[in-house]
């Protein structure tokens, strides 16, 4: 270790094609110096400075190349096959500075995202705390499931607040190393929130389905114990789904949102699973509609059907705000393959900000659509805020 062939006369030997197992630093162990690899690689290292950009992103990387790499390139040699070639080239032999030409736009967008995240987080925390600390609400299966949905939305809000505050208060070039360490933690919050939303929406629909379709059979219901088991299974699946990309190291700093690698088999599985959960809901609501249509003329199931409509709006909004970024990204990706010239600012907004904005807006709407329109919930909240009456008792109220 410590030797490298910097003598240009050695490199000029006509028949020399490779120099193997050269070590000169901890990052550059057992490297091969190979001649005539590719013209592109030779040209890249022939100058002490070069830039890398991608036409579909705002990111620009500036590389300051060491004299040694320049010397090798000018004799048509490049460094290959080190124990850690990437570390050798990026940490030892090149100094890399990064910038984002869209960062000012992203900082303005992140300010709005931050406000949405804080508002949504407060609303969802109120829902979770009010339901869990009021006994009569804890005994209501529908509201218990709504509190679980609010908990998932709270995690999504924490994700939005973290990503927005980081972008709003820092320059891009200072964040690269931080994101390399923190991406798995940040991205896991996004996956937890998305999976919990989908599974809880399905559970809420099943609960209403059993109440309405089997209204004459009270024994067929989602009981509080069964609801607790459903929530436990929900979180087991969500945590397992979140853990897979951590194990496979899929939370990459492709953007500052730290999402799993796009088009990886895991991402395809995740999106397909969530789409399946949401589309299982559609036939259940179709059947609920048919049953309500028939039974309302005979026996009046107004209370249950009114609650079902409210939950249908809640679940429907989750479905819309989930599918919007999925469809937008799919159409946008197809558009990019056509070769149409698209401004990188537009590409940045569509690919990175539409999903996060949909997540934040949906988290804001969910508490307002159901919990804050529920009389029992509102009465309990008034009692808890005024500190009057029994914290574990809420006077009966009509739905």
C-alpha positions in Angstrom: 0.0 0.0 0.0 1.2 3.5 -0.7 2.5 2.9 -4.3 0.9 4.1 -7.5 2.5 4.2 -10.9 2.8 8.0 -11.3 5.8 7.7 -13.6 4.5 8.6 -17.0 7.2 6.5 -18.7 5.8 3.4 -17.0 2.3 4.3 -18.3 3.7 4.8 -21.8 4.9 1.3 -22.2 3.1 0.3 -25.4 2.2 -3.3 -24.4 1.1 -2.5 -20.9 -2.6 -3.2 -20.7 -3.3 -3.6 -16.9 -1.7 -2.9 -13.6 -3.3 -5.1 -10.9 -3.7 -5.0 -7.1 -2.4 -1.5 -6.7 -3.2 0.1 -3.3 -2.4 3.7 -2.2 -5.1 4.6 0.3 -7.6 3.0 2.6 -10.3 3.8 0.1 -8.3 2.5 -2.8 -7.2 -1.1 -2.0 -6.3 -3.7 -4.6 -7.3 -1.6 -7.6 -6.8 -2.4 -11.2 -5.6 0.2 -13.7 -7.0 -0.8 -17.0 -6.2 0.7 -20.4 -8.7 1.7 -23.2 -11.8 0.9 -21.2 -14.1 3.3 -23.1 -13.7 6.6 -24.8 -16.4 8.2 -22.5 -14.5 7.2 -19.3 -11.2 8.4 -20.7 -12.7 11.8 -21.7 -14.4 12.2 -18.3 -11.2 12.0 -16.3 -8.9 13.8 -18.8 -9.7 17.2 -17.3 -9.5 18.3 -13.7 -13.0 19.6 -13.7 -16.2 18.2 -15.2 -20.0 18.3 -14.5 -22.7 15.7 -14.6 -26.4 16.5 -15.2 -29.5 14.6 -16.1 -31.9 16.2 -18.5 -35.0 15.1 -16.4 -33.8 16.4 -13.0 -32.5 19.6 -11.6 -29.5 18.0 -10.0 -25.9 19.0 -11.0 -22.8 17.4 -9.7 -19.4 19.2 -10.0 -16.3 16.9 -10.0 -12.8 18.1 -9.1 -10.5 15.3 -10.3 -7.2 14.5 -8.7 -4.0 14.9 -10.7 -3.4 11.1 -10.5 -6.7 10.3 -12.3 -5.9 13.0 -15.0 -2.5 11.5 -15.5 -3.9 8.0 -15.9 -6.6 9.2 -18.3 -4.2 11.0 -20.5 -2.4 7.7 -20.9 -5.8 6.0 -21.5 -5.9 4.2 -18.1 -8.7 4.3 -15.6 -9.2 2.9 -12.1 -11.3 -0.2 -11.8 -12.1 -3.2 -9.6 -11.0 -1.8 -6.2 -12.4 -3.3 -3.1 -14.6 -0.3 -3.0 -14.2 1.5 -6.4 -17.0 3.9 -5.6 -15.3 5.1 -2.4 -12.0 5.4 -4.1 -13.3 7.6 -6.9 -15.8 9.7 -4.9 -14.1 10.0 -1.6 -10.3 9.9 -2.3 -9.6 10.8 -5.9 -12.4 13.3 -6.6 -14.0 16.1 -4.7 -17.7 16.3 -5.5 -20.0 19.3 -4.9 -23.7 19.1 -5.7 -26.4 21.7 -6.4 -30.1 21.7 -7.4 -31.1 24.3 -10.0 -34.7 24.0 -8.8 -34.0 24.5 -5.1 -35.5 27.9 -4.8 -38.8 26.6 -6.3 -38.7 23.6 -4.0 -38.2 25.8 -0.9 -41.3 27.8 -1.8 -43.3 24.6 -2.4 -42.0 23.1 0.9 -43.3 26.1 2.9 -46.9 25.3 1.8 -46.3 21.6 2.5 -45.0 22.5 6.0 -48.2 24.4 6.8 -50.4 21.6 5.4 -48.4 19.0 7.4 -48.7 21.0 10.7 -52.5 21.6 10.3 -53.2 18.0 9.3 -51.0 16.7 12.1 -52.8 18.7 14.7 -56.3 17.6 13.4 -55.3 14.0 13.4 -53.7 14.1 16.8 -57.0 15.6 18.2 -58.9 12.7 16.7 -56.5 10.0 18.1 -56.4 11.5 21.6 -60.1 12.3 21.9 -61.2 8.8 20.8 -58.6 6.9 22.9 -59.2 8.9 26.1 -63.0 8.6 25.9 -64.4 5.3 27.0 -67.7 5.5 25.0 -65.8 6.3 21.8 -63.4 3.5 22.4 -66.3 1.1 22.5 -67.5 2.3 19.1 -65.8 0.1 16.5 -66.2 2.6 13.6 -64.5 5.4 15.6 -61.7 3.1 16.8 -60.9 2.3 13.2 -61.1 6.0 12.4 -58.6 6.7 15.2 -56.3 4.1 13.6 -56.6 5.9 10.3 -55.8 9.2 12.0 -52.7 7.6 13.6 -51.5 6.6 10.1 -52.2 10.1 8.8 -50.2 11.5 11.8 -47.2 9.5 10.7 -47.7 10.8 7.1 -47.9 14.4 8.5 -44.6 13.8 10.5 -43.0 12.7 7.2 -44.3 15.8 5.4 -43.2 18.2 8.2 -39.7 16.6 8.3 -39.1 16.7 4.6 -40.6 20.2 4.2 -38.7 21.7 7.1 -35.4 20.3 5.9 -35.8 21.7 2.4 -37.1 25.0 3.6 -34.2 25.7 6.0 -31.2 24.3 4.2 -29.2 24.6 1.0 -29.2 21.5 -1.2 -25.4 21.0 -1.2 -25.4 20.7 2.6 -27.9 17.9 2.7 -26.4 15.0 0.7 -24.5 13.4 3.5 -27.4 13.9 6.0 -29.9 12.2 3.6 -27.5 9.2 3.0 -27.8 8.5 6.8 -31.4 9.5 7.4 -33.3 8.4 4.3 -34.4 5.0 5.6 -36.0 6.6 8.7 -37.7 9.3 6.8 -39.0 7.1 4.0 -40.3 4.4 6.3 -42.8 7.0 7.8 -44.2 7.5 4.3 -44.7 3.7 3.7 -46.2 3.2 7.2 -48.8 6.0 6.6 -49.7 4.7 3.1 -50.2 1.1 4.1 -52.1 1.9 7.2 -54.5 4.2 5.3 -55.3 1.5 2.7 -55.8 -1.3 5.2 -57.9 0.8 7.6 -60.1 2.0 4.7 -60.8 -1.6 3.8 -61.5 -2.4 7.5 -63.9 0.6 7.8 -65.8 -0.6 4.7 -66.1 -4.1 6.0 -67.5 -2.8 9.3 -70.2 -0.8 7.5 -70.9 -3.7 5.1 -71.6 -6.1 8.0 -73.8 -3.5 9.8 -76.0 -2.8 6.8 -76.0 -6.0 4.7 -76.5 -8.2 7.9 -78.6 -5.7 9.8 -81.1 -8.4 10.9 -78.2 -10.6 12.2 -76.6 -8.7 15.1 -74.2 -11.5 15.7 -72.4 -10.8 12.5 -70.5 -7.7 13.4 -66.9 -6.4 13.8 -66.7 -6.5 17.6 -64.2 -4.3 19.6 -62.0 -7.3 20.2 -62.0 -8.2 16.5 -61.4 -4.6 15.6 -58.3 -4.5 17.9 -57.0 -7.7 16.3 -57.6 -6.2 12.8 -55.6 -3.1 13.9 -52.8 -5.3 15.3 -52.6 -7.2 12.0 -52.7 -3.9 10.1 -49.6 -2.6 11.9 -47.8 -6.0 11.6 -48.3 -5.9 7.8 -47.4 -2.2 7.7 -44.2 -2.6 9.7 -43.2 -5.6 7.7 -43.7 -3.8 4.4 -41.8 -0.8 5.8 -38.9 -3.0 6.9 -38.2 -4.7 3.5 -36.7 -1.7 1.8 -34.6 -0.9 4.9 -33.2 -4.4 4.7 -32.7 -4.2 0.9 -31.4 -0.6 1.2 -34.0 0.8 -1.2 -34.6 4.1 0.5 -32.3 6.1 -1.8 -31.6 9.8 -2.0 -33.0 10.0 -5.5 -34.9 13.0 -4.3 -35.2 14.6 -0.8 -38.4 12.6 -0.2 -36.4 9.4 0.3 -39.0 7.1 -1.3 -38.1 3.5 -2.3 -36.5 3.1 -5.7 -39.0 3.6 -8.5 -39.7 0.6 -10.7 -38.0 -1.8 -8.3 -39.9 -5.0 -7.8 -40.6 -4.0 -4.2 -42.2 -0.7 -5.3 -44.3 -2.5 -7.9 -45.4 -4.9 -5.1 -46.3 -2.1 -2.8 -48.3 -0.1 -5.3 -50.1 -3.3 -6.6 -51.0 -4.2 -3.0 -52.4 -0.8 -2.1 -54.4 -0.7 -5.4 -55.8 -4.1 -4.6 -56.8 -3.1 -1.1 -58.6 0.0 -2.4 -60.3 -1.8 -5.3 -61.6 -4.5 -2.9 -63.7 -1.8 -1.4 -65.6 -0.9 -4.6 -67.8 -4.1 -4.8 -68.6 -3.8 -1.1 -70.0 -0.3 -1.5 -71.9 -1.4 -4.6 -73.6 -4.1 -2.6 -74.2 -1.7 0.3 -75.9 0.7 -2.1 -78.1 -2.0 -3.5 -79.1 -3.2 0.0 -79.8 0.3 1.2 -81.9 1.1 -1.9 -84.1 -2.0 -1.3 -84.3 -1.9 2.5 -85.0 1.8 2.9 -88.4 1.3 1.3 -89.2 -1.4 3.7 -87.7 -0.8 7.1 -85.7 2.4 7.3 -82.0 2.0 7.9 -81.3 5.7 7.7 -78.8 5.9 10.6 -76.6 3.1 9.3 -76.8 4.3 5.7 -76.0 7.9 6.7 -72.8 6.7 8.5 -72.0 4.5 5.5 -72.2 7.5 3.2 -69.8 9.5 5.4 -67.3 6.6 5.6 -67.7 6.1 1.8 -66.6 9.8 1.3 -63.7 9.2 3.7 -62.6 6.0 1.9 -63.3 7.6 -1.5 -61.0 10.6 -0.8 -58.3 8.2 0.3 -58.6 6.3 -2.9 -58.6 9.5 -5.1 -55.6 11.0 -3.4 -53.8 7.6 -3.6 -54.5 7.1 -7.3 -53.9 10.7 -8.4 -50.1 10.6 -8.0 -49.9 7.0 -9.2 -51.8 7.8 -12.5 -50.0 11.2 -12.8 -46.6 9.5 -12.5 -47.5 6.8 -14.9 -48.8 9.2 -17.6 -45.8 11.5 -17.0 -43.3 8.6 -17.4 -45.0 7.6 -20.7 -44.8 11.2 -21.8 -41.1 11.4 -21.1 -40.4 8.3 -23.2 -41.9 10.0 -26.3 -38.9 12.4 -26.3 -40.9 15.6 -25.8 -38.8 18.4 -24.5 -40.1 19.2 -21.0 -38.7 21.9 -18.7 -36.9 20.4 -15.7 -39.0 22.7 -13.4 -42.2 21.0 -14.6 -40.6 17.6 -14.3 -39.5 18.3 -10.7 -42.9 19.4 -9.6 -44.8 16.5 -11.2 -42.5 13.7 -10.1 -41.7 14.9 -6.6 -44.3 17.3 -5.3 -47.7 15.9 -6.6 -47.4 12.7 -4.4 -46.5 14.6 -1.2 -49.1 17.3 -1.7 -51.8 14.6 -2.3 -50.6 12.9 0.9 -50.8 16.2 3.0 -54.2 17.3 1.6 -55.7 13.9 2.2 -54.4 13.9 5.8 -56.0 17.3 6.3 -59.4 16.2 4.9 -59.8 12.9 6.6 -60.6 14.2 10.1 -63.0 16.8 8.7 -64.8 14.4 6.5 -65.8 12.0 9.3 -64.6 12.5 12.9 -65.4 16.2 13.2 -68.9 15.6 11.7 -69.7 12.9 14.2 -72.0 14.1 17.0 -70.6 11.7 19.6 -67.1 12.7 18.8 -67.9 16.4 19.0 -69.7 16.1 22.3 -66.8 14.1 23.7 -64.4 16.8 22.5 -66.4 19.6 24.0 -66.5 17.7 27.4 -62.8 17.0 27.3 -61.9 20.6 26.4 -64.1 22.1 29.0 -63.0 19.6 31.6 -66.6 19.1 32.7 -68.3 15.8 33.4 -66.8 12.4 33.3 -63.9 12.0 30.9 -65.0 8.4 30.2 -68.6 9.2 29.7 -70.3 11.0 26.8 -74.0 11.7 26.8 -75.8 9.8 24.0 -76.3 11.7 20.8 -77.8 10.9 17.4 -75.4 10.1 14.6 
